[in-house]
Amino acid sequence: MKFFEDLKVGDILPIGRHTFNAEEIKAFAQRFDPQLFHMDEAAAEKSHFGALCASGWHTAAAWMRLMVDQRRGQMEAAVARGEKVPSMGPALGLRDLKWLKPVYVGDTIDYKSEIIELRVSNSRPGMGLMTILSSGANQKGETVISFVSTTFVERREKL
């Protein structure tokens, strides 16, 4: 985890990777997005997707889990080194969410975030605002999800 002053526009933050299997696709869909092409192979074959595929919300939730795990790991490593850990959050929401390609059974999605804007917060001078473009690409290198979000990041130099 880095303080606001240590971040740069263009920095790439690796988030992690996840492989989607049929059981979890169906379980997520049953609970949160019960459309047949997410829950039933036969129905999915007849749909415009042609095969069972993950809910877009599932691909977003996988990013969230990996992002939290990645940040937690960074925080624990910093604490182990005796470093001060900057606070982050809350996020101010997301925009421009796009599900660009279906995620099929067996697809492995690599998630990353790129810093696209940094600015000092006017309302919270001890914090900066980091805007990231997050995306996930399948094993073929095709982007399957992308979105933009902004979150608070603690400043080392509080004015």
Steps between C-alpha positions, in 0.01 A plus 500: 500500500629842408436850616344742251836670432654167398243433227540603135259522210572199281591268789359150442371321807472122452189373676509124443348227290196277528385192308123462469354150534146378431403441862589849618345663191171322571513567876565872452227526238248307711550748781557831320426484124260212430494516123491161332817546293690532831334196663418236240731364230216400264334840524837671461571306178176639351579856611702761313800397719499141370631353827481546876661830598559699817286793599669832440433574865694184584802627305477831689465324837808287423697822436381641832605191694843491336550874554419472872730198535781680314471812716483292818818317397679830432385638835618193692838512325542870587409436864749210512771741377401750770366755249204733550207386289305772319123491520293456185135546428224537488447463128273758343333251267572385150412605150526381144452135597528288186469125454678465168519121450329204666694305764454129435566195715876453530591859412774652713471874544803713588394820674698823522446866575676797344517837670354753257461808722631630832390815680497638851158493664349846556266376774758281679844663478669200664383279216554474127264359241625216281302412189570161346399319185450138602476218251508127464631306202450134418771250409479616136585856606146624427365760742178366653421769759604860562390782727625823654495570873631765738610451859661698778870437578675642807760769439834476674529878510184633658457871444 
